[in-house]
């Protein structure tokens, strides 16, 4: 299994957009409605939205399996030590092969001064929550956030301490 990692640039936005569409429409229908999936994809994965995230400093990394893009991750920081994991997705058909763990390890190696990484995950996305537990994350708190047109994010905020305080 040959994995390669590539820092994504603006020219890679169509790859991220296509992966998101496939992954979200396969993974999320048992968690949120198709209407909310479409709304969130449009809000967070349109070409303009992804370009704006990159301009704001979100660092995207693509993972390739045998030269085929199969996932992506996006992190950001305001202070160079506390990071937020904005996006972390691998094609559902190849889950449980260690690709997500290797992608996360690659990103950690790119941020050696990181002290913490936080993320938000839907409270009933049990598969993802368990994966994050395996990576060393713990639940910090739960929250509900209105994201527009009557849709909510009902999430856990999770944290991983890289260098214990």
Phi and psi in degrees as a GROMACS rama.xvg file:
@    title "Ramachandran Plot"
@    xaxis  label "Phi"
@    yaxis  label "Psi"
@TYPE xy
-97.6957  111.078  UNK-2
-103.967  138.363  UNK-3
-131.674  152.523  UNK-4
-121.953  141.739  UNK-5
-138.934  129.139  UNK-6
-66.1859  124.295  UNK-7
-80.2039  143.739  UNK-8
-121.293  177.58  UNK-9
-56.5726  -34.5469  UNK-10
-67.35  -15.4397  UNK-11
-90.9164  -1.19245  UNK-12
-54.3532  -42.3752  UNK-13
-59.9158  -32.1837  UNK-14
-67.4783  -46.1566  UNK-15
-62.3978  -44.7587  UNK-16
-59.4908  -45.1849  UNK-17
-66.8884  -43.5363  UNK-18
-60.671  -44.9692  UNK-19
-59.1924  -44.6321  UNK-20
-59.7308  -47.274  UNK-21
-65.5114  -49.035  UNK-22
-65.3413  -49.689  UNK-23
-61.8737  -42.7584  UNK-24
-72.5259  -17.7283  UNK-25
-93.1301  -39.4786  UNK-26
-86.6074  -40.9617  UNK-27
-87.2609  -14.8163  UNK-28
-57.7288  -23.6198  UNK-29
-85.026  -4.17822  UNK-30
-113.25  -44.9016  UNK-31
-134.028  165.902  UNK-32
-71.4281  157.994  UNK-33
-61.7338  -33.8287  UNK-34
-63.2039  -42.056  UNK-35
-69.4904  -37.2656  UNK-36
-58.5028  -50.293  UNK-37
-60.6213  -41.5962  UNK-38
-62.6019  -46.5765  UNK-39
-69.4799  -38.1091  UNK-40
-61.3532  -43.6459  UNK-41
-65.6478  -40.1896  UNK-42
-72.2796  -37.7318  UNK-43
-107.135  -16.5961  UNK-44
-124.659  9.11993  UNK-45
-65.4253  160.053  UNK-46
-55.6571  -44.7435  UNK-47
-64.5083  -41.6358  UNK-48
-65.1488  -44.1141  UNK-49
-67.0308  -39.5547  UNK-50
-62.4457  -40.7352  UNK-51
-65.4899  -41.371  UNK-52
-60.9433  -42.3988  UNK-53
-63.9437  -40.5471  UNK-54
-64.5443  -31.2309  UNK-55
-80.0355  0.940462  UNK-56
99.9993  5.97968  UNK-57
-67.6003  127.365  UNK-58
-98.4458  113.243  UNK-59
-97.9024  138.795  UNK-60
-127.898  131.235  UNK-61
-97.8437  145.463  UNK-62
-114.836  134.834  UNK-63
-116.541  136.842  UNK-64
-111.339  116.381  UNK-65
52.2195  43.4902  UNK-66
70.0398  13.9005  UNK-67
-112.468  127.749  UNK-68
-66.4256  128.953  UNK-69
-127.74  -3.50942  UNK-70
-177.474  175.665  UNK-71
-158.298  161.222  UNK-72
-142.842  149.785  UNK-73
-138.687  128.709  UNK-74
-127.256  157.999  UNK-75
-147.765  161.006  UNK-76
-150.925  151.718  UNK-77
-107.486  -18.5111  UNK-78
-128.712  2.91043  UNK-79
78.356  3.26448  UNK-80
-133.148  -29.067  UNK-81
-108.623  119.495  UNK-82
-112.077  157.056  UNK-83
-122.461  129.141  UNK-84
-89.4454  99.9071  UNK-85
-76.6548  -39.8513  UNK-86
-144.96  142.412  UNK-87
-157.72  102.095  UNK-88
-141.282  140.07  UNK-89
-131.593  143.558  UNK-90
-48.6788  132.77  UNK-91
-63.7088  -29.3604  UNK-92
-66.3381  -17.4888  UNK-93
-118.359  22.3126  UNK-94
-64.0339  159.227  UNK-95
69.5485  26.6518  UNK-96
-116.188  6.18936  UNK-97
86.0757  3.4098  UNK-98
-67.5084  -45.3818  UNK-99
-61.0288  -43.4067  UNK-100
-63.2736  -41.4745  UNK-101
-67.2776  -38.3662  UNK-102
-63.3583  -44.9505  UNK-103
-63.465  -42.6531  UNK-104
-61.558  -41.9687  UNK-105
-59.0442  -46.3476  UNK-106
-65.0852  -42.367  UNK-107
-57.3428  -38.3482  UNK-108
-67.3729  -21.4134  UNK-109
-83.2637  -12.6849  UNK-110
-127.651  66.3761  UNK-111
-63.7316  -20.4706  UNK-112
-91.7495  4.68865  UNK-113
-62.9424  137.274  UNK-114
-105.788  -38.4578  UNK-115
-140.731  154.803  UNK-116
-133.449  129.698  UNK-117
-116.502  158.823  UNK-118
-154.449  159.804  UNK-119
-113.658  135.849  UNK-120
-140.382  138.872  UNK-121
-55.8686  135.276  UNK-122
-64.3127  -19.7455  UNK-123
-107.955  15.1121  UNK-124
-88.3675  69.1841  UNK-125
-60.7311  -37.4922  UNK-126
-60.4548  -46.5406  UNK-127
-68.3239  -42.5101  UNK-128
-58.4976  -45.7034  UNK-129
-64.6332  -37.4344  UNK-130
-61.5301  -45.2678  UNK-131
-64.7004  -36.5893  UNK-132
-58.4634  -43.0047  UNK-133
-63.8373  -28.6837  UNK-134
-81.8877  -4.77119  UNK-135
101.645  9.76038  UNK-136
-80.1163  152.809  UNK-137
-127.809  159.568  UNK-138
-79.6562  127.995  UNK-139
-93.0267  -47.1959  UNK-140
-168.623  170.523  UNK-141
-112.911  154.917  UNK-142
-154.209  157.9  UNK-143
-121.628  128.919  UNK-144
-132.75  125.078  UNK-145
-73.479  128.995  UNK-146
-114.688  5.69277  UNK-147
121.95  153.461  UNK-148
40.4159  39.1782  UNK-149
82.4403  4.74393  UNK-150
-92.9754  147.89  UNK-151
-128.38  150.824  UNK-152
-100.1  120.222  UNK-153
-110.453  89.3707  UNK-154
-121.742  163.61  UNK-155
-99.5768  141.415  UNK-156
-94.9974  124.536  UNK-157
-115.787  155.024  UNK-158
-139.131  144.791  UNK-159
-124.953  124.511  UNK-160
-91.3079  118.608  UNK-161
-83.1008  -48.067  UNK-162
-116.257  101.973  UNK-163
-50.9912  139.165  UNK-164
